[in-house]
């Protein structure tokens, strides 16, 4: 992915001119400087502007003096300025500014956002050409979610705490979330799992679920069809008995002939086999009348039972109502006693003298009590009326039950006298039911037949499953992954001898499950954390990250940005002093300090890699080492030297 850094921009809170740090594409960009000048803030600033969840920019001068941070990036679509607001007391903020143009002019002031961090992430995902499908269909494991541009930061940044770390090889791999997600995306970024394979995985999951449903449906239909096929002889004989087939129809032994005859039954006219009213005798006419009478009696009986149920509920409600009136009467009876005391006080003096409003309320309570007494006097009449109506309805129910029993007894007697009449009443209905069941059984048999549409669909689904399974075959993915690791091992094996490693001829193997490397030395393999010396750790970090970028550049349209940023790669050697003529007589002394020579090897390798990649890779180095260490290398460009100044201008730090 063509993605190179052109500028890092800081907008001050004071409204001054923005601080712009310029970078050159396709070269080794070096910012050289002393400690506490802001070098180690460059990676967090870039990471924050590329949509990190948390702002890792160090608190202090930079956070206190800056209102917005931004990066200007060269892409295949032109330049893009990504600016993000300083979060203040929050861990981060989603407010961002995105400007796009062939050449973006950096604004002097940012007044408000024009997008948010989610929009920028989506844009970067699209720019990288990342698939929007999860690594595992239907997963709830967040480590198996779709690849994201944020996941690719592990291959771009080597901050100071990582670049020579024996335990952690990749950016943010010291946290579980990033570590597990990095393990998941490694086959994807190495090309062993492509977007087409992810799409095939999801399609295979969908087709497999559909196939299981169709096979289950077919098994159910086949079971039903086979059971019905075993009963085919009985169906055929019933059709002959009902008159749907001639009585002299021979019953064949093979199933196809039976099925042909049964299909003809469904096309037969069932009215010819059904009896008519004209053919029925007197008993059948009487049975018809009795059935009608029985139906009417059942309707009347249901109505009477419903009325009786409602009367019972009304009687229960009346009892509850009467009990409530008695409770109210008992509670209000005190009001008459109080009124008598106020109207006829003993010994010529009032027990108490209520006020005018109180006396009115007392009279109101007494009137209410009289109304309740009146309703209680009428309550027995109500309950008596309910009792009479309940008794009448019970008598009606008993009468209806008696009449219904008599009608049913006569029906049983008539049916017992004429079995032919009983058969005649049900024959037409039986024939209709038989033909309906036969039609449904034949339909189910046709759908379950091996030549049916469902069976053809299952065959097509199985072929599709086989095709997709071949695409997502794990052994094929493992083979591609091993080939990629072999290539990376070969590239890193050619780079390590150019660095200050202890075993320059020992191959180095990337171990994805552990996110580290193994050094293969004869009969033993040693993990990075089992090897001593910061020089070794630095050499393997440099060699592996460069080898990965070299591998990515070989693949067309690879999503990982062709950008590497190293912070303090010389920290395992410095502070080291250059050994020279202390008298100053030599204007250009030779290198005598082995540590400085080792650092020179790192920059020389960077220079060689840039030359081989023909400007497609950009490297940024933030280091103490000055031009005496990396000078005269044609592909190394000094961005700025921060010794008398730093990332944040001094005038921004002046307290008014």
Secondary structure, 3 states (H helix, E strand, C coil): CCEEEEEEEEEECCCCCCEEEECCCCCEEEEEECCCCCCCHHHHHHHHHCCCCCCCCCCCHHHHHEEEEEEEEEECCEEEEEEEECCCCCCCCCEEEEEEECCCCCCCCCCCCCEEHHHHHHHHHHHHCCCCCCCCCCCCCHHHCCCCHHHHHHHCEECCCCCCCCCCCCCCCCCHHHHHHHHHHHHHHCCCCCHHHHHHHHHHHHHHHHHHHHHHHHHHHHHHHHHHHHCHHHHHHHHHHCCCCCCCCCCCCCHHHHHHHHHHHHCCCHHHHCCCHHHCCHHHHHHHHHHHHHHHHHHHHHHHHHHHHHHHHHHHHHHHHHHHHHHHHHHHHHHHHHHHHHHCCHHHCCCCCCCHHHHHHHHHHHHHHHHHHHHHHHHHHHHHHHHHHHHHHHHHHHHHHHHHHHHHHHHHHHHHHCHHHHHHHHHHHHHHHHHHHHHHHHHHHHHHCCCCHHHHHHHHHHHHHHHHHHHCCHHHHHHHHHHHHHHHHHHHHHHHCCCCCCCCCCEEEEEHHHCEEEEEECCEEEEHHHCCCHHHHHHHHHHHHHHHHHHHHHCCCCCCCCEEEEECHHHHCCCCCCCCCCCCCCCCCCCCCHHHHHHHHHHHHHHHHHHHHCCCCEEEEEECCCHHHHCCCCCEEEEEEECCCCCCCHHHHCCC
